Amino acid sequence: MKKAIKIPLIIIPIIILTIILSIFLVQKLKVFSARNRARENITIGDNEEITDLEPIEQKVINYDDSIGTLTIPDLLLENVPIKESTELSTLENAIGHFTNTSIYSGNVGLASHNGGSKGDFFRNLNKIKKGCEIYYQTNFGTRRYVVKTIEIIDENDWSFLEETNDNRITLITCVLGQKDKRLCVQAIETEENLINNQ
């Protein structure tokens, strides 16, 4: 007569946990792979693709003028239009440019919603990491930046939008559940210049 094999009770939960963990990891891998494929399909166009922009000088930009596009591959943000002003009407359809900041050289300040609006282009900005690339394209040229600073700041802290000697881009959006705070992301232009940089 054969003896029945006894499996310790602790083994069953371990097997179940292993199966659940395996399923979870496979799903995460699928999402990661799909995201990487989507990221690889994002292209940074040459400046000839910006057809609706007239040659502009910093002093003659008018309210709601189109000034360029923003691309952040890691956030799957591709060639989103940027307009002059951070008024709510502008932010409904575009990323807004802080009028008191540079349009190309120096510190370019941009703002967008992160939810509750069709213009919530910065909805995933809280997922950005140091080292991510940001591309800013205008008729002056295209600049490539790398994220160096990610901070939560007070809503009245404008120090990150001050003039700088280097070329940088500053992105600002609200912080969910904290009306008096803002998420501020700053990226510095890389030494590896792109087409038509000045």
Secondary structure, 3 states (H helix, E strand, C coil): CCCCCCCCCCHHHHHHHHHHHHHHHHHHHHHHHHHHHHHHCCCCCCHHHCCCCCCCCHHHCCCCCEEEEEEEHHHCEEEEEEEEECCHHHHCCCEEECCCCCCCCCEEEEECCCCCCCCCCCCCHHHCCCCCEEEEEECCEEEEEEEEEEEEEECCCCHHHCCCCCCEEEEEEEECCEEEEEEEEEEEECCCCCCCCC
